[in-house]
Each structure stands twice: as C-alpha cells, then as structure tokens.
Amino acid sequence: MERLKRILRRDDGAATAEYAIATMAAVGFAGLLVAIMRSDEVRGMLTDLVHRALTFAG
C-alpha cells in the first residue's frame, strides 16, 4: 500500500505535460490569428494602413 501511495504521489513528467499544454495553446492561438488575417476585411484594413503610412511620408 505504501509503495502504491509513493507511486501515485510522484510528479515525474509534470513539467513535460505543462509544456505540451502551453504548446497546444500557442498553436491554437496562432491558428486563430491565421484565420483572422486571411479574412478579406482584415487584409483590406492592413493594406489601407500600410498605403496611408507610405503615402503620408511622400
């Protein structure tokens, strides 16, 4: 019984699991950004912003 308790209390691999969760969250966030950036409305706003910035200087 004591051996089973010791085995269940071990936290080996906990850091690896935390890194995996953080990596999956980052991948999900990146996917969301890609989906947003592919929309025509966002692309038009960014193009307009860059165009205004370049024509303002000239």
SULQUICOR-V418815 format. One record per residue. N is the residue number from 1. PSI is psi in whole degrees, -180 to 180 (NA if undefined). Layout:
n->N psi->PSI
n->N psi->PSI
//
This chain:
n->1 psi->-43
n->2 psi->-38
n->3 psi->-42
n->4 psi->-42
n->5 psi->-42
n->6 psi->-41
n->7 psi->-42
n->8 psi->-26
n->9 psi->-16
n->10 psi->143
n->11 psi->28
n->12 psi->133
n->13 psi->-3
n->14 psi->-41
n->15 psi->-39
n->16 psi->-41
n->17 psi->-38
n->18 psi->-41
n->19 psi->-40
n->20 psi->-42
n->21 psi->-44
n->22 psi->-39
n->23 psi->-43
n->24 psi->-37
n->25 psi->-42
n->26 psi->-40
n->27 psi->-41
n->28 psi->-43
n->29 psi->-41
n->30 psi->-41
n->31 psi->-40
n->32 psi->-44
n->33 psi->-40
n->34 psi->-43
n->35 psi->-40
n->36 psi->-43
n->37 psi->-23
n->38 psi->-13
n->39 psi->144
n->40 psi->-36
n->41 psi->-46
n->42 psi->-42
n->43 psi->-42
n->44 psi->-41
n->45 psi->-43
n->46 psi->-40
n->47 psi->-43
n->48 psi->-41
n->49 psi->-46
n->50 psi->-42
n->51 psi->-45
n->52 psi->-40
n->53 psi->-38
n->54 psi->-35
n->55 psi->-22
n->56 psi->-38
n->57 psi->-28
n->58 psi->NA
//
